[in-house]
Amino acid sequence: MEKETDQDAAPGQGFRPHRVVVLALDGLLPFELGIPQRIFGRAKDERNRRLYEVVTCSVRPPGPVDTDADFAILVENGPEALATADTVVVPASYELGPVHEEGVLTEELAAALARIRPGTRLVAICTGGYVLAAAGHLDGRPATTHWASAEHFQRLFPKVRVDADVLFIDDGDVLTSAGVAAGIDLCVHIVRRDHGTAVANEVARRTVVPPYRDGGQAQYIERPVPDPQQSSTTSARAWALGRLQEPIQLRDMAAQESMSVRTFTRRFREEVGLSPGQWLTQQRVERARHLLESTDLSVDQVARDAGFGTAQSMRQHLQAALGVTPTAYRRTFRAGDGAGDSRGGLPPRTYAAARTAPGK
């Protein structure tokens, strides 16, 4: 396990890290409780300043909180910490009581949530979404949760537009994810949304997790690990990543695996959860983001290097995926300390845009 050995740089004048408060509820899953600290806690800017301050609190005064494991955790902050948050994260719990059974908050939980300031970003990991829904924060909004709970969630909260087929949903100031690993994907997505691809990729590298899985990717992939007796599409993906700047035809990708187009397309979706076209668009958007953030290449050149061909094509894809133009995206993440602002850098990619992006 990697150990932090560097020292935090002295905070600059006017700099304030974004404060993330994680709400620890009885019956919590220790793994999911640790995701925000692990992901947000690793994010630093070019001056080695931590971009987030992560604090854990309980709905009660400081003290032990039960988990679903054979140990409890000691939480040193009470519910008053929620009033100081820029972002509140609610991880999953297996002991939500009336929240899970009746869709209503306990008096204790309602009092704690009432401390959250208007405009605070709200994030739920897995069944933590039950808490946000019971509080009314998901009414009329798209949301997701673990696929095994989705049907029950929808019955309990009919005003919520539940989508059980995605890893996470970014609806601006309220974000929800499926279970466990999807919580990591969502937190990395938030870092990318706030501070750009370079910071998010460094967090992913240090944490040894995939730097990007699109929120619209399926929760349940039929064959995430290929049958050893059958060919996979891994080589074709590596081949495509090495030539994103070139036109790539589906038949050419299929040829890398000596498969028919039909067989390749079926296997690809089984393994990745996306069609080859969706996946290629996703990778090209990521390449464009990286180039816009880290180089001075013209928008036309970025479009060619990312494989979009023309600036107009790239503009359409970025607008659909991110809600901004290439020029606006570059301006956001090339503005020096402005990108390190405690409120986050990039306007949220809406759920609707994520679901209707070209190539989807």
MIDONU-544798 format. One line per 10 residues: their letters; for each residue x, y, z of N, C-alpha, C, CB. Coordinates in steps of 0.2 Angstrom, whole numbers, plus 2048, in hexadecimal, padded with zeros to 3 digits. Glycine has a CB too. Layout:
<nodes>
A) X,Y,Z,X,Y,Z,X,Y,Z,X,Y,Z; ...
</nodes>
This chain:
<nodes>
MEKETDQDAA) 804,7FA,800,800,800,800,804,806,800,7FB,800,806; 803,80B,7FC,807,811,7FB,805,815,801,805,815,7F5; 80B,818,804,80A,81D,80A,80C,824,808,80F,81A,80F; 808,829,80A,809,830,808,80F,832,80C,803,834,80A; 814,835,809,81A,837,80C,81C,83E,80B,820,833,80A; 818,841,806,819,848,805,815,84C,80A,817,84A,7FE; 818,853,80B,815,857,80F,810,85C,80B,81A,85B,813; 80A,85D,80E,806,862,80B,809,869,80A,7FF,862,80F; 808,86C,804,80A,873,803,806,878,808,80A,875,7FC; 809,87D,80A,806,882,80E,800,885,809,80B,888,810
PGQGFRPHRV) 7FA,886,80C,7F5,888,809,7F6,88F,806,7EF,888,80D; 7F4,891,800,7F5,897,7FD,7F0,89C,800,7F5,897,7F6; 7F1,8A3,800,7EC,8A7,802,7E6,8A7,7FE,7EF,8AF,801; 7E0,8A6,802,7DA,8A6,7FF,7D8,89E,7FD,7D9,8AA,7F9; 7DC,89A,7FD,7DB,893,7FB,7D7,88F,801,7E2,88F,7F9; 7D2,88C,7FF,7CF,888,804,7CD,881,800,7C8,88B,806; 7CF,87C,803,7CD,875,800,7C5,874,801,7D1,86F,804; 7C3,871,7FC,7BB,86F,7FC,7BA,86A,802,7B9,86C,7F5; 7B5,86B,806,7B4,867,80C,7AF,862,80B,7B2,86C,812; 7B1,85C,80B,7AC,856,80A,7AB,853,811,7B0,851,805
VVLALDGLLP) 7A5,853,813,7A3,850,819,79F,849,817,79E,855,81D; 7A1,844,81A,79F,83D,819,79B,83B,81F,7A5,838,818; 794,839,81E,790,838,823,790,830,825,788,83A,821; 792,82E,82B,793,827,82D,78D,825,830,799,826,831; 789,821,82E,783,81E,831,784,817,833,77D,81E,82C; 780,815,839,781,80E,83B,77F,809,836,77C,80D,841; 783,804,836,783,7FF,831,786,800,82A,77B,7FE,82F; 78B,805,82B,78E,807,825,793,802,822,792,80E,826; 795,802,81C,799,7FE,819,7A0,801,819,798,7FC,811; 7A5,7FE,81D,7AB,802,81E,7AF,803,817,7B0,7FD,822
FELGIPQRIF) 7AE,7FF,812,7B2,800,80C,7AF,807,809,7B1,7FA,807; 7A9,807,809,7A6,80D,805,7A7,814,80A,79E,80C,804; 7A7,813,810,7A8,819,814,7AF,81C,813,7A8,817,81C; 7B4,817,811,7BB,819,810,7BC,81C,809,7BF,814,810; 7B7,81B,804,7B8,81E,7FD,7BA,825,7FD,7B2,81C,7F9; 7B5,829,800,7B7,831,7FF,7BD,833,802,7B1,834,803; 7BF,830,807,7C6,832,80A,7CC,830,805,7C7,82F,811; 7CB,82A,803,7D0,827,7FE,7D1,82B,7F8,7CF,820,7FD; 7CB,82D,7F5,7CB,830,7EE,7CC,838,7EF,7C5,82F,7EB; 7C8,83B,7F3,7C9,842,7F4,7CF,844,7F8,7C2,845,7F7
GRAKDERNRR) 7D1,840,7FC,7D7,841,800,7DD,841,7FC,7D7,83C,806; 7DD,83E,7F6,7E3,83D,7F2,7E4,843,7ED,7E3,837,7EF; 7DF,847,7ED,7DF,84C,7E7,7E3,852,7EA,7D8,84E,7E6; 7E8,854,7E6,7EC,85A,7E7,7ED,85E,7E1,7F3,858,7EA; 7EF,864,7E2,7F0,868,7DC,7F7,868,7DA,7ED,870,7DD; 7F9,86D,7D5,800,86D,7D3,805,86F,7D9,801,871,7CD; 802,873,7DE,806,875,7E3,806,871,7E9,804,87C,7E5; 804,86B,7E8,803,865,7ED,7FE,867,7F3,80A,864,7F0; 7FA,86B,7F2,7F4,86D,7F7,7EF,868,7F6,7F2,874,7F6; 7EC,865,7FB,7E6,861,7FB,7E0,865,7F9,7E5,85E,802
LYEVVTCSVR) 7DD,862,7F4,7D7,866,7F1,7D1,865,7F5,7D6,864,7EA; 7D1,85F,7F9,7CB,85E,7FD,7CD,85D,805,7C7,858,7FA; 7C8,85F,809,7C9,85D,810,7C3,858,811,7C9,863,815; 7C5,852,814,7C0,84D,815,7BF,84C,81C,7C1,846,811; 7B8,84C,81E,7B7,84C,826,7B1,847,826,7B4,853,829; 7B1,842,82B,7AC,83E,82C,7A8,840,832,7AF,836,82D; 7A1,83F,832,79D,841,838,798,83C,839,79A,848,837; 795,83C,83E,78F,838,840,789,83C,841,791,833,846; 783,839,842,77D,83C,843,77C,83E,84B,777,838,841; 781,83B,84E,781,83C,856,787,83F,858,780,835,859
PPGPVDTDAD) 788,841,85E,78E,844,861,794,83F,85F,78E,845,868; 79A,841,85F,7A0,83D,85E,7A0,836,862,7A6,840,85F; 7A1,831,85F,7A1,82A,862,7A1,825,85D,79B,82A,866; 7A0,81E,85F,7A0,819,85B,79A,818,856,7A1,812,85F; 79C,816,850,796,814,84B,797,80D,849,797,819,845; 792,809,849,792,802,847,793,802,840,78B,7FF,84A; 796,7FC,83E,797,7FB,837,794,7F4,835,79E,7FB,834; 794,7F2,82F,791,7EB,82D,796,7E6,82E,78E,7EB,826; 79C,7E8,831,7A2,7E3,832,7A2,7E2,839,7A9,7E6,82F; 7A7,7DE,83C,7A8,7DC,843,7AB,7E2,847,7AB,7D6,843
FAILVENGPE) 7AB,7E8,845,7AE,7ED,848,7AA,7F4,848,7B5,7EE,846; 7AB,7F8,84C,7A8,7FF,84C,7AD,804,84A,7A4,801,852; 7AB,80A,848,7B0,80F,847,7AF,815,84C,7B0,811,840; 7B4,818,84E,7B3,81E,852,7B3,825,84E,7B9,81F,857; 7AD,828,84E,7AD,82E,84A,7AD,834,84F,7A6,82E,846; 7B2,839,84D,7B3,83E,851,7AF,844,850,7BB,840,851; 7AB,844,84B,7A7,84A,84A,79F,849,84A,7A9,84D,843; 79B,84D,84D,794,84C,84D,791,850,847,792,84F,854; 78A,850,847,787,853,841,788,85A,840,77F,851,842; 78B,85E,844,78C,865,843,791,866,83D,78F,868,849
ALATADTVVV) 795,860,83C,79A,861,836,796,861,82F,79E,85B,836; 790,85F,82F,78C,85F,829,78B,867,826,786,85C,829; 78B,86B,82B,78A,872,82A,790,876,827,788,876,830; 795,872,827,79C,875,824,79D,872,81D,7A1,874,829; 799,86E,81B,79B,86A,815,79A,86E,80E,797,864,814; 79E,86D,809,79D,86F,802,79A,869,7FF,7A4,871,7FF; 79C,863,801,799,85D,7FE,798,858,804,79E,85A,7F9; 792,855,804,790,850,809,790,849,805,789,852,80D; 793,844,808,793,83E,805,78F,839,80A,79A,83B,803; 78A,835,807,787,830,80B,789,829,809,77F,831,80C
PASYELGPVH) 78D,826,80C,78F,81F,80A,789,81A,80C,795,81C,80D; 789,814,809,784,80F,80A,784,80D,812,785,809,806; 77E,80A,814,77D,807,81A,778,802,81A,77B,80D,820; 779,7FD,81E,774,7F7,81E,76F,7F8,824,778,7F1,81F; 770,7FD,828,76B,7FE,82D,768,805,82D,76F,7FE,834; 764,806,827,761,80C,826,75A,80C,82A,760,80E,81F; 757,807,82C,751,806,82F,74B,809,82B,752,80A,836; 748,80E,82E,742,811,82B,743,814,824,73E,816,82F; 74A,816,823,74C,819,81D,74B,814,817,753,81C,81D; 74D,80E,819,74D,809,814,746,805,814,753,804,815
EEGVLTEELA) 743,805,819,73D,801,819,737,806,818,73C,7FF,820; 737,80C,819,731,810,818,732,816,814,72E,812,81F; 739,818,813,73B,81E,80F,73A,824,813,736,81E,809; 73B,824,81A,73A,82A,81E,740,82A,822,734,82A,822; 742,830,824,748,831,828,747,831,82F,74B,838,827; 74B,82E,833,74B,82F,83B,74B,836,83D,750,82A,83E; 749,837,843,74A,83E,845,751,840,846,746,83F,84C; 755,83C,848,75C,83D,849,75F,83F,842,760,837,84C; 75E,83B,83D,761,83C,836,75E,842,833,760,836,832; 758,843,834,755,849,831,758,84F,834,74D,849,832
AALARIRPGT) 759,84F,83B,75C,855,83E,763,856,83C,75C,854,846; 767,851,83A,76E,851,838,76E,854,831,771,84A,838; 769,852,82C,769,854,826,767,85B,825,765,850,821; 763,85D,82A,761,864,82A,766,869,82B,75B,865,82F; 76C,867,82D,772,86B,82E,775,86D,827,777,868,833; 774,869,822,778,86A,81C,775,871,819,776,864,817; 77A,875,817,778,87B,814,775,87B,80D,77F,880,813; 771,87F,80B,76E,87F,804,774,880,7FF,769,885,803; 774,87C,7F9,779,87D,7F4,77E,878,7F5,77B,883,7F4; 77F,874,7FB,784,86F,7FC,783,869,7F7,784,86D,803
RLVAICTGGY) 788,867,7F4,788,861,7F0,787,85B,7F4,78F,861,7EC; 782,857,7F1,780,851,7F5,782,84B,7F1,779,851,7F7; 785,846,7F4,788,840,7F1,786,83A,7F5,790,840,7F0; 783,835,7F1,781,82E,7F4,785,829,7F1,77A,82D,7F4; 788,824,7F5,78B,81E,7F2,786,818,7F4,792,81D,7F6; 784,815,7EF,780,80F,7F0,77A,810,7F3,784,809,7F3; 778,80D,7F9,772,80E,7FC,772,814,800,770,808,800; 777,818,800,777,81E,803,772,823,800,77E,822,803; 770,821,7FA,76B,824,7F6,764,824,7F9,76A,822,7EF; 763,81F,7FD,75C,81F,801,75C,825,806,75C,818,805
VLAAAGHLDG) 761,827,809,761,82D,80D,75F,833,80A,768,82D,811; 763,834,804,761,83A,800,75A,83A,7FE,766,83B,7FA; 757,834,7FB,751,834,7F9,74C,835,7FF,74F,82D,7F6; 74D,832,804,748,833,80A,748,83A,80C,74A,82F,810; 74D,83E,80B,74E,845,80D,74A,849,807,755,847,80E; 748,846,802,745,84A,7FC,74A,84D,7F7,741,84F,7FF; 751,84C,7F8,755,84F,7F3,756,84C,7EC,75C,84E,7F7; 752,846,7EC,752,842,7E5,74C,843,7E2,754,83B,7E6; 747,846,7E5,740,847,7E1,741,84A,7DA,73B,84B,7E6; 73E,847,7D5,73E,849,7CF,745,849,7CB,73C,850,7CF
RPATTHWASA) 74A,846,7CE,751,845,7CC,752,83E,7C9,756,848,7D1; 757,83E,7C5,75A,837,7C3,75F,835,7C9,75D,837,7BC; 75F,82E,7CA,763,82C,7D0,764,825,7CE,760,82D,7D7; 76A,822,7D1,76B,81B,7D1,76D,818,7D8,770,819,7CC; 76D,812,7D8,76F,80E,7DE,771,807,7DC,769,80E,7E4; 773,803,7E1,775,7FC,7DF,770,7F9,7DC,777,7F8,7E6; 771,7F5,7D6,76C,7F2,7D2,768,7EE,7D6,770,7EE,7CD; 76A,7EA,7DB,766,7E6,7DF,761,7E9,7E3,76A,7E1,7E4; 762,7F0,7E5,75D,7F4,7E9,759,7F8,7E4,761,7F8,7EE; 75A,7F9,7DE,757,7FE,7DA,74F,7FD,7D9,759,7FD,7D2
EHFQRLFPKV) 74D,7F7,7D9,745,7F6,7D8,742,7F8,7DF,744,7EF,7D7; 745,7F6,7E5,742,7F8,7EB,743,800,7EC,746,7F5,7F1; 748,803,7EA,749,80A,7EA,744,80E,7E6,750,80C,7E8; 742,80B,7E0,73D,80F,7DC,736,80E,7DF,73D,80B,7D5; 735,808,7E2,72E,808,7E5,72E,80C,7EB,72D,800,7E7; 733,80D,7EF,733,811,7F5,733,818,7F4,739,80F,7F9; 736,81A,7EE,737,821,7EC,734,822,7E5,73E,824,7ED; 72E,822,7E4,72B,823,7DD,72D,829,7D9,724,821,7DD; 72E,82E,7DD,730,835,7DA,737,835,7D7,72F,83A,7DF; 73B,830,7D9,742,830,7D6,742,82C,7D0,747,82D,7DC
RVDADVLFID) 746,82F,7CB,747,82B,7C4,74D,827,7C5,748,831,7BF; 74C,821,7C7,751,81C,7C8,753,819,7C2,74E,816,7CD; 75A,819,7C1,75D,815,7BC,762,810,7BF,761,81A,7B7; 761,80A,7BE,765,805,7C1,76A,802,7BC,760,7FF,7C3; 76B,805,7B6,76F,803,7B1,776,807,7B1,76C,802,7AB; 777,80B,7B5,77D,80F,7B5,781,80F,7BB,77B,817,7B3; 787,811,7BA,78C,811,7C0,78B,817,7C5,793,811,7BE; 78A,81C,7C2,788,822,7C6,784,827,7C2,78E,825,7C9; 781,82C,7C6,77E,832,7C2,780,838,7C5,776,831,7C3; 782,83D,7C1,784,844,7C3,77E,848,7C1,78A,846,7C0
DGDVLTSAGV) 77A,84A,7C6,774,84F,7C4,776,856,7C7,76E,84C,7C7; 77C,858,7C7,77E,85E,7C9,780,85F,7D0,779,863,7C7; 77B,861,7D4,77D,862,7DB,77B,85B,7DF,779,867,7DE; 778,856,7DC,777,850,7DF,779,84A,7DB,76F,84F,7E1; 77D,846,7DE,780,840,7DA,77F,83A,7DE,788,842,7D9; 77E,835,7DA,77D,82E,7DD,781,829,7D9,775,82C,7DD; 782,823,7DD,786,81E,7DA,783,817,7DB,78D,81E,7DC; 785,812,7D7,784,80B,7D9,788,809,7DF,784,807,7D3; 789,803,7E0,78D,800,7E6,794,800,7E5,78A,7FA,7E7; 797,800,7EA,79F,7FF,7EB,7A3,802,7E6,7A0,7F7,7EB
AAGIDLCVHI) 7A6,7FF,7E1,7AA,802,7DD,7A8,808,7D9,7AD,7FC,7D8; 7A1,808,7D8,79E,80D,7D4,79F,814,7D9,797,80C,7D3; 79F,813,7DF,7A0,819,7E4,7A7,81C,7E2,7A0,817,7EB; 7AC,817,7E1,7B3,81A,7DF,7B2,81E,7D8,7B8,814,7DE; 7AF,81B,7D3,7AE,81E,7CD,7AB,825,7CE,7A9,81A,7C8; 7A6,825,7D2,7A2,82C,7D3,7A7,831,7D6,79C,82B,7D7; 7AB,82F,7DB,7AF,834,7DF,7B5,836,7DA,7B2,830,7E5; 7B7,831,7D6,7BD,833,7D1,7B9,838,7CC,7C0,82D,7CD; 7B3,837,7CA,7B0,83B,7C5,7AF,842,7C8,7A9,838,7C4; 7AD,843,7CF,7AD,849,7D2,7B3,84D,7D2,7AA,848,7D9
VRRDHGTAVA) 7B9,849,7D3,7BF,84D,7D3,7C1,84F,7CC,7C5,848,7D5; 7BF,84B,7C7,7C0,84D,7C0,7BC,853,7BE,7BE,847,7BB; 7B6,853,7C1,7B1,859,7C0,7B3,85F,7C3,7AA,857,7C2; 7B6,85E,7C9,7B8,864,7CD,7BF,867,7CA,7B9,863,7D4; 7C4,862,7C9,7CB,864,7C8,7CE,862,7C1,7CF,862,7CE; 7CA,85E,7BD,7CD,85C,7B7,7D0,855,7B7,7D2,861,7B5; 7D2,853,7B1,7D4,84C,7AF,7DB,84B,7B3,7D4,84B,7A8; 7DF,84F,7B2,7E6,84E,7B5,7E6,84C,7BC,7EB,854,7B4; 7E2,850,7C0,7E2,84F,7C7,7DE,848,7C9,7DE,855,7CB; 7D9,847,7C5,7D5,841,7C6,7D9,83B,7C4,7CE,841,7C2
NEVARRTVVP) 7DD,83B,7BF,7E1,836,7BD,7E6,834,7C2,7E4,837,7B6; 7E9,839,7C5,7EE,838,7CA,7EB,835,7D0,7F2,83F,7CC; 7E5,837,7D2,7E2,834,7D8,7E1,82C,7D6,7DB,837,7D9; 7DE,82B,7D0,7DD,824,7CE,7E3,820,7CE,7DA,824,7C7; 7E9,823,7CB,7EF,81F,7CB,7F2,81E,7D2,7F5,824,7C7; 7F1,822,7D7,7F4,821,7DD,7EF,81C,7E1,7F4,828,7E1; 7E9,81C,7DF,7E4,817,7E2,7E4,811,7DF,7DD,81B,7E3; 7E7,810,7D9,7E7,80A,7D5,7E0,808,7D3,7EB,804,7D8; 7DC,80D,7D0,7D5,80C,7CE,7D5,80E,7C7,7D0,80F,7D2; 7D0,80C,7C3,7CF,80F,7BC,7CE,816,7BC,7C9,80B,7B8
PYRDGGQAQY) 7D1,81A,7B8,7D1,821,7B8,7CA,824,7B6,7D6,825,7B4; 7C6,820,7B2,7C0,822,7AF,7BB,81C,7AD,7C1,827,7A9; 7B6,81C,7B0,7B0,818,7AE,7AA,81C,7AE,7AF,812,7B3; 7A7,81D,7A8,7A2,822,7A7,79C,820,7AB,7A0,822,79F; 798,825,7AD,792,823,7B2,78D,81F,7AE,78F,82A,7B4; 78D,820,7A7,787,81D,7A4,789,815,7A2,786,820,79D; 78F,813,7A4,791,80C,7A3,78C,808,7A8,798,80B,7A5; 78B,802,7A5,786,7FD,7A9,789,7FB,7AF,785,7F7,7A4; 785,7FA,7B4,787,7F8,7BB,789,7F1,7BA,781,7F9,7C0; 785,7ED,7B7,786,7E6,7B7,788,7E4,7B0,77F,7E2,7B8
IERPVPDPQQ) 78E,7E2,7AF,791,7E0,7A9,792,7D8,7A9,799,7E3,7A8; 78F,7D5,7A3,78E,7CE,7A3,794,7CA,7A4,78A,7CC,79D; 79A,7CD,7A1,7A0,7C9,7A1,7A6,7CE,7A3,7A1,7C5,79B; 7A6,7D1,7A9,7AC,7D5,7AA,7B3,7D2,7AA,7AB,7D8,7B1; 7B3,7CB,7AB,7B9,7C8,7AA,7B8,7C2,7A5,7BC,7C4,7B1; 7BB,7C3,79F,7BA,7BE,79A,7BB,7B7,79C,7BE,7C0,794; 7B6,7B2,799,7B7,7AB,79A,7BE,7A9,797,7B1,7A7,797; 7C2,7A6,79B,7C9,7A4,798,7C9,7A0,792,7CD,7A0,79D; 7C3,79D,790,7C2,799,78A,7C0,79D,784,7BD,793,78C; 7BF,7A3,785,7BC,7A7,780,7C1,7AD,77F,7B5,7A9,781
SSTTSARAWA) 7C1,7B0,779,7C5,7B6,778,7C1,7BC,77B,7C6,7B7,770; 7C5,7C1,77D,7C3,7C7,780,7C4,7CD,77B,7C6,7C9,787; 7C2,7D3,77D,7C3,7D9,778,7C9,7DD,77B,7BD,7DD,778; 7CD,7DB,77F,7D2,7DF,783,7D7,7E1,77D,7D6,7DB,788; 7D9,7DD,779,7DE,7DF,774,7DB,7E5,76F,7E1,7D9,770; 7D5,7E4,76E,7D2,7E9,769,7D2,7F0,76C,7CB,7E6,767; 7D0,7F0,773,7D0,7F6,776,7D7,7F9,777,7CD,7F5,77D; 7DC,7F5,778,7E3,7F8,779,7E5,7FB,772,7E8,7F3,77B; 7E3,7F7,76D,7E5,7F9,766,7E1,800,764,7E2,7F4,761; 7DB,800,766,7D7,807,765,7DA,80C,769,7D0,806,766
LGRLQEPIQL) 7DC,80B,76F,7DF,811,773,7E5,813,770,7E0,80E,77A; 7E9,80F,76D,7EF,811,76A,7EE,815,763,7F3,80C,768; 7E8,816,761,7E7,81A,75A,7E1,81D,75B,7E8,815,754; 7DF,820,760,7D9,824,761,7D8,82A,75C,7D8,827,768; 7DE,82C,75A,7DE,832,755,7DC,830,74E,7E5,835,755; 7DC,82A,74D,7DA,827,746,7D3,825,746,7DF,821,744; 7D0,825,740,7CA,822,73F,7CA,81A,741,7C7,823,738; 7C5,818,745,7C5,811,747,7BF,80E,745,7C7,810,74F; 7BF,809,741,7B9,806,73F,7B7,7FF,744,7B9,803,738; 7B1,7FE,745,7AF,7F8,749,7B2,7F2,746,7A8,7F8,749
RDMAAQESMS) 7B2,7F1,740,7B5,7EB,73D,7BC,7EA,73E,7B4,7EB,735; 7C0,7F0,73F,7C7,7F0,740,7C8,7EE,747,7CA,7F7,73F; 7C4,7F0,74C,7C5,7EE,753,7C3,7E6,753,7C0,7F2,757; 7BE,7E4,750,7BC,7DD,750,7C2,7D9,74D,7B6,7DC,74C; 7C5,7DB,748,7CB,7D7,745,7D0,7D6,749,7CD,7DB,73E; 7D1,7DB,74E,7D7,7DA,753,7D6,7D4,757,7D7,7E0,758; 7D0,7D2,758,7CE,7CC,75C,7CC,7C6,758,7C9,7CD,761; 7CD,7C7,751,7CA,7C1,74C,7C3,7BF,74D,7CF,7BB,74D; 7BF,7C4,74E,7B8,7C3,750,7B4,7C6,74A,7B6,7C5,757; 7AE,7C4,749,7A9,7C7,745,7A7,7CE,749,7A3,7C3,743
VRTFTRRFRE) 7A4,7D2,745,7A2,7D9,748,79C,7D7,74D,7A0,7DE,743; 798,7D3,74B,792,7D1,750,795,7CE,756,78E,7CC,74C; 799,7C9,756,79C,7C6,75C,7A0,7CB,760,7A0,7C0,75A; 7A4,7CF,75D,7A8,7D4,760,7A4,7D9,764,7AD,7D7,75B; 79F,7DB,761,79A,7E0,764,797,7DD,76A,795,7E3,75F; 795,7D7,76A,792,7D4,76F,796,7D3,775,78E,7CD,76D; 79C,7D0,773,7A1,7CF,779,7A4,7D6,77C,7A8,7CB,776; 7A4,7DB,778,7A7,7E1,77A,7A2,7E4,77F,7A7,7E6,774; 79B,7E4,77E,796,7E6,782,796,7E2,789,78F,7E6,77F; 797,7DB,788,797,7D7,78E,79D,7D9,793,797,7D0,78C
EVGLSPGQWL) 7A2,7DA,790,7A8,7DC,794,7A9,7E3,796,7AE,7DA,790; 7A6,7E8,793,7A8,7EF,794,7A1,7F2,797,7AA,7F2,78E; 79B,7F0,795,795,7F3,796,793,7F8,792,796,7F5,79D; 797,7F9,78C,796,7FF,787,797,7FC,781,79A,805,788; 794,7FF,77C,795,7FD,775,79C,7FF,773,790,7FF,770; 79F,7FC,76E,7A6,7FF,76B,7A5,806,76A,7A8,7FB,765; 7A0,809,767,79F,810,765,79F,814,76B,799,811,760; 79B,812,770,79B,816,776,7A1,816,779,796,813,77B; 7A5,811,77A,7AB,811,77D,7B0,815,779,7AE,809,77D; 7B1,815,773,7B5,819,76F,7B4,820,770,7B5,817,767
TQQRVERARH) 7AE,822,770,7AC,829,772,7AE,82B,778,7A4,82A,771; 7AD,827,77D,7AF,828,784,7B7,829,785,7AD,822,789; 7BB,825,781,7C2,826,781,7C4,82C,77E,7C5,820,77E; 7C1,82E,779,7C3,834,775,7C1,83A,779,7C0,834,76E; 7BC,83A,77C,7BA,840,781,7BF,840,786,7B3,83F,784; 7C1,83B,789,7C7,83B,78E,7CD,83E,78B,7C8,834,791; 7CF,83B,785,7D5,83E,782,7D5,845,781,7D7,83A,77B; 7CF,848,77F,7CE,84F,77D,7CF,853,784,7C8,850,77A; 7CC,850,789,7CC,854,78F,7D3,855,792,7C8,850,795; 7D7,84F,791,7DE,84F,793,7E2,854,78F,7E1,848,793
LLESTDLSVD) 7E1,854,789,7E5,859,784,7E3,860,786,7E4,857,77D; 7DD,862,787,7DA,868,788,7DD,86B,78F,7D3,869,788; 7DE,867,794,7E0,869,79A,7E8,869,79A,7DE,863,79F; 7EB,865,796,7F3,865,798,7F7,867,792,7F4,85E,799; 7F4,869,78C,7F8,86C,787,7F5,873,784,7F8,867,781; 7F9,876,780,7F7,87C,77D,7F5,87B,775,7FC,881,77D; 7F3,874,774,7F1,873,76D,7EB,877,76B,7F0,86B,76C; 7EA,879,765,7E4,87C,763,7DE,877,763,7E4,87E,75C; 7D8,879,764,7D2,875,764,7D2,871,75E,7CC,879,765; 7D3,873,758,7D3,86F,752,7D8,869,753,7D5,873,74C
QVARDAGFGT) 7DE,86B,756,7E3,865,756,7E1,860,75C,7EA,868,758; 7DE,863,761,7DC,85E,766,7D6,859,763,7D9,862,76C; 7D2,85C,75F,7CD,858,75C,7D0,853,758,7C8,85D,758; 7D5,854,754,7D8,84F,750,7DC,84A,754,7DD,853,74B; 7DF,84C,759,7E3,848,75D,7DF,843,761,7E8,84B,762; 7D9,845,763,7D4,841,767,7D0,83D,762,7D0,846,76B; 7D0,83E,75C,7CD,839,757,7C6,83C,755,7CC,833,75A; 7C4,842,757,7BE,845,755,7BE,848,74E,7BC,84A,75A; 7C4,849,74B,7C4,84B,744,7C4,853,744,7BF,848,740; 7BE,856,746,7BD,85D,745,7BB,860,74C,7B7,85E,740
AQSMRQHLQA) 7BC,866,74D,7BB,86A,753,7B3,86A,754,7BD,871,753; 7AF,86A,74F,7A8,86A,750,7A6,863,753,7A5,86B,749; 7A9,85E,750,7A7,857,753,7A9,857,75A,7AA,852,74F; 7AF,859,75C,7B1,858,763,7AD,85D,767,7B8,85B,764; 7AB,863,765,7A7,867,769,7A0,864,76B,7A6,86E,765; 79D,861,766,797,85D,767,797,858,76C,794,85A,760; 79D,854,76C,79D,84E,771,79F,851,778,7A3,84A,76E; 7A3,856,778,7A5,859,77F,79F,85C,782,7AB,85E,77E; 79B,860,77E,795,863,780,790,85E,783,792,868,77A; 78F,859,77F,78B,854,781,78D,850,788,78A,84E,77C
ALGVTPTAYR) 794,84F,788,796,84B,78E,797,84F,794,79D,847,78C; 799,855,793,79C,85A,798,797,860,799,7A3,85C,798; 794,862,794,790,868,795,793,86E,794,78D,868,79C; 799,86E,791,79D,874,78F,7A1,873,789,7A2,875,795; 7A3,878,786,7A7,878,780,7AE,877,781,7A6,87F,77C; 7B2,875,77C,7B9,874,77D,7BD,87A,780,7BD,871,777; 7BB,880,77D,7BE,886,77F,7BD,887,787,7BC,88C,77B; 7B6,886,789,7B4,888,790,7B7,883,794,7AD,887,790; 7B8,87C,792,7BB,877,796,7C2,879,797,7BB,870,793; 7C6,87B,792,7CD,87D,793,7CE,883,798,7D0,87E,78C
RTFRAGDGAG) 7CA,888,797,7CA,88E,79B,7C9,88C,7A2,7C5,893,799; 7C5,887,7A4,7C3,885,7AB,7C9,882,7AE,7BE,880,7AB; 7CD,87E,7AA,7D3,87A,7AD,7D9,87D,7AC,7D2,873,7AB; 7DA,883,7A8,7E0,886,7A7,7E0,88D,7AA,7E1,887,79F; 7DC,88E,7B0,7DB,894,7B3,7DF,894,7B9,7D4,896,7B4; 7E4,890,7BA,7E8,891,7C0,7E4,88F,7C6,7EB,898,7C1; 7E5,893,7CC,7E2,891,7D2,7DA,891,7D2,7E4,895,7D7; 7D7,894,7CC,7D0,894,7CC,7CD,88D,7CC,7CE,898,7C6; 7D1,888,7C9,7CE,881,7C9,7CE,87E,7CF,7D2,87D,7C4; 7D2,881,7D4,7D2,87E,7DB,7CD,881,7DF,7D9,87E,7DD
DSRGGLPPRT) 7C9,884,7DD,7C4,887,7E1,7C0,882,7E5,7BF,88C,7DD; 7BD,884,7EB,7BA,87F,7EF,7B3,87D,7EC,7B9,882,7F6; 7B1,881,7E8,7AA,87F,7E5,7AB,87A,7DF,7A6,885,7E3; 7B1,879,7DC,7B2,875,7D7,7B2,878,7D0,7AC,870,7D6; 7B5,875,7CB,7B7,879,7C5,7B2,878,7BF,7BD,877,7C3; 7B0,872,7BD,7AC,871,7B7,7A5,871,7B9,7AE,86B,7B4; 7A0,874,7B5,799,873,7B6,798,86C,7B5,795,877,7B0; 793,869,7B9,791,862,7B9,78F,860,7B2,78C,861,7BE; 791,85A,7B1,78E,856,7AB,787,854,7AD,793,851,7A8; 782,856,7AA,77C,854,7AC,77A,84D,7AA,776,858,7A9
YAAARTAPGK) 776,849,7AD,774,843,7AC,771,842,7A5,76E,840,7B1; 76D,847,7A2,76A,846,79C,770,847,796,765,84C,79B; 775,84B,797,77A,84B,793,77E,845,792,77F,851,794; 77F,842,798,783,83B,798,77F,836,795,784,839,7A0; 779,836,795,775,831,792,774,832,78B,76E,830,796; 775,838,788,773,839,781,779,83B,77D,76E,83E,781; 77F,83A,780,785,83C,77C,786,839,776,78B,83B,781; 788,83C,770,789,839,76A,78D,832,76B,78D,83D,765; 78B,82D,767,78E,827,768,78C,822,76D,796,828,769; 787,825,771,785,821,777,77F,81C,774,782,825,77C
</nodes>
